[in-house]
Amino acid sequence: MPDDTGGLFDSSIQENQAKTYDVIIVGAGAAGIGVAIALADAGVENFLIVDRDTVGSSFSSWPDETRFITPSFPSNSIGMLDLNSIAVGVSPGYSMKIEHPTGAEFAQHLQDLARYFKLPIQENTDIKVIEKQQDLFYLTTDEGVLTSTNVIWAAGEYQYPNMDVFLGSELCRHTATVGNYASLEGDDFLIIGGYESGIDAAYHLSKLNKKVSVFDMNNPWDSTTSDPSVSLSVFSFERMRSPNFHKKTELFPGTQVNSVTLDNGVYELETEDGRRFHSEVQPLLAGGFSGSHNFVSHLFEQREDSFPLLSECDESTVVPGMYLCGPSVRHDGHVFCFIYKYRQRFGIVANAIARSLGIETDEFVKNYRSWGMYLDDLSCCGQECLTC
Ligand SMILES: Cc1cc2nc3c(=O)[nH]c(=O)nc-3n(C[C@H](O)[C@H](O)[C@H](O)COP(=O)(O)OP(=O)(O)OC[C@H]3O[C@@H](n4cnc5c(N)ncnc54)[C@H](O)[C@@H]3O)c2cc1C
C-alpha cells in the first residue's frame, strides 16, 4: 500500500489477508508502536500493526502550539528510561534534543522508531468490526478481513473527544479539533475544563492577549495529590505563573457548567449556581475524551467506571486473546494515562502472548523489569510525594 512516510509501511492488505497472524495490534500510536517493540523483544515475529491513518497521527493532529507536559531527559545511561520513551534503549530527549516535544515532533519520533525497528505496519486501514469465532479473531476493514489469534487494542482516545458533557455542549468546539490557537478569531474565550488541555489553551490564548475564562467543576489548580493523573503538571503550573496568564486569565474553580446556548450570534454559558457568561466566540470544550475502548466493549467486561475490566496481564476476562494497551488501562484505582505509566504494561502483555506461543521469556522479563518496563506489582502505585 502506498504511503506518505517514504514507502516503508507498505505491506498490502491482499498479502496480509492471506495470513493468520499471532497478533494484530490496532493503532500505531505510542501504545501500539511501544507494545510492538516489546513483542519483538519477547521473540514474537508473526504480528501486524494496523492504523486507520498513519503512524503517530493522533499526535500530529494536536494543536500546533501544544507540547508534551512530561519532560524528556536522556537518563538511560544510569538505567532510568527517559519519561517519554516507549521502548527500552530509546530516549526521545537524546534523539530529538527537545525537552517538551510538540505532537508533530513526537509523531515523527514514532515514525523513526517504526523504521528503525522495521515494524510491520499497514496504514490507512480502519478496523470496523472485531469478532472472535472459535480460536480466531476476524478484523473487518473496508477492503477485507484480517485474522489473528490475539488482538491488542491500542486505538487510544484522542480521536474520540467527549462532546456529550452538558446541555448544549455540542455548540462548543473541542480543543482536540483546534489546529492552531493563533488562528482562532475573537478576543473573549470561555473554556470549559481546567485540566491540562484547558490550561494549555488558556496559556496560548492569553499569550496572544485574548481574555480567557476557565471553568472547572473541581479545582485541579489546587489539588492536594502529587499524581499528575489528578493534579496539574509542573509544566502547566509554570505556565500559569507567566505574566500574561495572570493578566488575561480568570479561573473559576468548583464551577459546574450547566448549559451553553447560542442566540443571535452570542453564546451564553450558565453555571450551576445561576451565573451567566457571554461571548461571541465559540466556547472551547476541554472536557476530555470518551476513549476508543467503547468500540470494543463487546469484547470486555466493564468496570463500574465503564473502563474495560482486565486480567492481571491486561487481557479481557471474557474473551481470551483480547488485550488492551494504552491510557485506558485501569487496575483498581490506578490510572495509566501517561506514557511513563502505561508503557510499564507493554512487557506484561508481550510476555503473556509470547508464553502462550511457547516462547521462553525469562531473559526478556528480567531485562524489562530492570528498565522499569515490567510493572506487575501495583502495590507501589499511588504513593504520594513527601511534602518537602
Ligand atoms: C493535548 C495532550 C497532551 C498530552 N501530553 C502528554 C504528555 O506530555 N505526556 C504523556 O505521557 N502523555 C500525554 N498525553 C497523553 C498521550 O498523548 C496519550 O496517552 C497517547 O496519545 C496515547 O497513545 P495511544 O497510542 O494509546 O493512542 P493514539 O496516539 O491516539 O494512537 C491510536 C491510534 O489508533 C488509530 N486508530 C483508532 N481507531 C482505529 C481503528 N478503528 N482502526 C484502526 N486504527 C485506529 C489512530 O489512527 C491512532 O493512530 C497527552 C494527550 C493530549 C491529548
The ligand as a Gaussian input file, in Angstrom:
#p B3LYP/6-31G(d) Opt

LIG

0 1
 C       -3.079000      17.539000      24.489000
 C       -2.474000      16.305000      25.068000
 C       -1.239000      16.364000      25.688000
 C       -0.680000      15.202000      26.233000
 N        0.534000      15.294000      26.813000
 C        1.123000      14.178000      27.274000
 C        2.405000      14.236000      27.855000
 O        3.013000      15.276000      27.990000
 N        2.954000      13.059000      28.301000
 C        2.314000      11.871000      28.185000
 O        2.860000      10.852000      28.604000
 N        1.085000      11.805000      27.640000
 C        0.478000      12.930000      27.199000
 N       -0.767000      12.860000      26.655000
 C       -1.429000      11.576000      26.587000
 C       -0.901000      10.836000      25.356000
 O       -0.981000      11.614000      24.239000
 C       -1.735000       9.654000      25.115000
 O       -1.568000       8.841000      26.221000
 C       -1.282000       8.929000      23.849000
 O       -1.585000       9.632000      22.687000
 C       -1.978000       7.630000      23.804000
 O       -1.325000       6.866000      22.860000
 P       -2.090000       5.698000      22.165000
 O       -1.113000       5.008000      21.307000
 O       -2.857000       4.919000      23.165000
 O       -3.185000       6.448000      21.279000
 P       -3.023000       7.323000      19.972000
 O       -1.734000       8.055000      19.942000
 O       -4.285000       8.097000      19.826000
 O       -2.958000       6.217000      18.824000
 C       -4.071000       5.453000      18.489000
 C       -4.001000       5.123000      17.025000
 O       -5.063000       4.225000      16.745000
 C       -5.600000       4.506000      15.474000
 N       -6.975000       4.017000      15.464000
 C       -8.007000       4.414000      16.269000
 N       -9.118000       3.705000      15.992000
 C       -8.778000       2.827000      14.991000
 C       -9.475000       1.823000      14.256000
 N      -10.772000       1.562000      14.497000
 N       -8.814000       1.138000      13.289000
 C       -7.501000       1.393000      13.038000
 N       -6.790000       2.340000      13.704000
 C       -7.415000       3.038000      14.659000
 C       -5.481000       6.009000      15.356000
 O       -5.415000       6.418000      13.994000
 C       -4.203000       6.320000      16.119000
 O       -3.079000       6.442000      15.242000
 C       -1.367000      13.987000      26.134000
 C       -2.603000      13.930000      25.496000
 C       -3.157000      15.077000      24.969000
 C       -4.491000      14.981000      24.306000

